[in-house]
Amino acid sequence: LEVLQKASAPGATYNSAQRYPALRCLEGTRDALFAKLDSWMGASTEQTAYWLNGRPGSGTSAISQTVVEKY
């Protein structure tokens, strides 16, 4: 674990004070995407990762933060 700790970025964790205020999606936005993610999270599937990608500034960090806080 020490090796991993040295290679990590503690300021990037979802609850880091360095990220305050954290980016979040506004209430009522991206509802279709969150419905899809809810379905995937509740499904019994072999897919163990959900790839979220987008151009810089498209909201992927805000979506990720919102998902982490929800689950």
C-alpha positions in Angstrom: 0.0 0.0 0.0 2.9 2.4 0.6 3.9 2.1 -3.0 0.4 2.9 -4.1 0.2 5.8 -1.7 3.4 7.4 -3.1 2.0 7.1 -6.7 -1.4 8.5 -5.8 -2.8 12.0 -6.0 -4.5 12.6 -2.6 -5.8 16.0 -3.7 -7.8 14.3 -6.4 -9.9 12.1 -4.2 -13.7 12.7 -4.2 -13.7 14.2 -0.7 -10.5 16.1 -0.8 -10.5 19.6 0.7 -8.3 20.6 -2.3 -11.2 20.1 -4.6 -13.6 22.3 -2.7 -16.1 23.2 -3.9 -16.3 20.0 -5.9 -17.9 20.1 -9.4 -21.5 18.7 -9.4 -24.2 18.4 -11.9 -27.1 20.7 -11.4 -30.4 19.1 -10.2 -32.4 17.9 -13.1 -29.6 17.9 -15.6 -28.3 14.8 -17.4 -31.3 12.8 -16.2 -31.1 10.4 -19.2 -27.4 9.6 -18.5 -28.1 9.1 -14.7 -31.0 6.8 -15.6 -28.6 4.7 -17.8 -26.0 4.6 -15.0 -28.6 3.6 -12.4 -29.7 0.8 -14.7 -26.1 -0.3 -15.2 -25.3 -0.1 -11.5 -28.3 -2.3 -10.6 -27.8 -4.9 -13.4 -26.2 -8.2 -12.9 -23.6 -8.1 -15.6 -20.0 -9.0 -16.3 -19.3 -5.4 -17.4 -17.2 -4.2 -14.5 -16.4 -0.7 -15.7 -18.4 2.1 -17.3 -16.3 4.3 -19.7 -17.2 8.0 -19.4 -15.4 10.2 -21.9 -15.8 13.6 -23.4 -14.1 16.7 -24.5 -12.5 19.0 -21.9 -15.2 21.1 -20.3 -18.0 18.8 -21.3 -18.8 17.8 -17.7 -17.2 14.4 -17.2 -15.7 15.5 -13.9 -19.0 16.8 -12.6 -20.8 13.6 -13.7 -18.1 11.5 -12.0 -18.4 13.5 -8.8 -22.2 13.3 -8.8 -22.1 9.5 -9.3 -19.5 9.0 -6.5 -21.6 11.0 -4.1 -24.7 9.1 -5.0 -23.3 5.6 -4.7 
